[in-house]
Amino acid sequence: MKRVHRLEEKRTMANLTLEKEEMKRKAWHDRNLWKTEIKERSLVLLYQPSLYNKKEKKLSPRWTSPYKGTFPEGMVRLSSLEGIQIPLVNQSHLKPYEP
């Protein structure tokens, strides 16, 4: 019976240690996360790796031309400089355009 009780204690200690390590890892990740500020109507580049054949154009850029972005409900609606609308994209696929 003592062995079972010790086993349960070891499991709880392992779970506590695991939770502490996960919290440390999350804190480190949040601290070192790149923070990109993209403002309404600013110019952004869109990341689209599927447009290119990886074998033919290995060193070609995966970022497509600048777009203007608007932010309805957390997603980003893009329009080209000519005014053509592009479907909603996630903000993580964008980076600020710096000419």
CORKACOR-V363387 format. One record per residue. N is the residue number from 1. RES is the residue in three letters. SS is DSSP state (H for helix, E for strand, C for the rest). PHI is phi as a letter, one per 30 degrees, with the letter a starting at -180 (999 if undefined). Layout:
BEGIN
n/res/ss/phi
N/RES/SS/PHI
N/RES/SS/PHI
END
This chain:
BEGIN
n/res/ss/phi
1/MET/C/999
2/LYS/H/d
3/ARG/H/d
4/VAL/H/d
5/HIS/H/d
6/ARG/H/d
7/LEU/H/d
8/GLU/H/d
9/GLU/H/d
10/LYS/H/d
11/ARG/H/d
12/THR/H/d
13/MET/H/d
14/ALA/H/d
15/ASN/H/d
16/LEU/H/d
17/THR/H/d
18/LEU/H/d
19/GLU/H/d
20/LYS/H/d
21/GLU/H/d
22/GLU/H/d
23/MET/H/d
24/LYS/H/d
25/ARG/H/d
26/LYS/H/d
27/ALA/H/d
28/TRP/H/d
29/HIS/H/d
30/ASP/H/d
31/ARG/H/d
32/ASN/H/c
33/LEU/C/d
34/TRP/C/d
35/LYS/C/c
36/THR/C/c
37/GLU/C/c
38/ILE/C/c
39/LYS/C/c
40/GLU/C/e
41/ARG/C/i
42/SER/C/d
43/LEU/E/d
44/VAL/E/b
45/LEU/E/c
46/LEU/E/c
47/TYR/E/d
48/GLN/C/b
49/PRO/H/d
50/SER/H/d
51/LEU/H/d
52/TYR/C/c
53/ASN/C/d
54/LYS/C/d
55/LYS/C/d
56/GLU/C/d
57/LYS/C/b
58/LYS/C/d
59/LEU/C/c
60/SER/C/d
61/PRO/C/d
62/ARG/C/c
63/TRP/E/c
64/THR/E/c
65/SER/E/e
66/PRO/E/d
67/TYR/E/b
68/LYS/E/c
69/GLY/E/c
70/THR/E/b
71/PHE/C/c
72/PRO/C/d
73/GLU/C/h
74/GLY/C/i
75/MET/C/c
76/VAL/E/c
77/ARG/E/c
78/LEU/E/c
79/SER/E/b
80/SER/E/d
81/LEU/C/d
82/GLU/C/d
83/GLY/C/j
84/ILE/C/d
85/GLN/E/d
86/ILE/E/c
87/PRO/E/e
88/LEU/E/e
89/VAL/E/b
90/ASN/C/d
91/GLN/H/d
92/SER/H/d
93/HIS/H/c
94/LEU/E/b
95/LYS/E/b
96/PRO/E/d
97/TYR/C/d
98/GLU/C/b
99/PRO/C/d
END
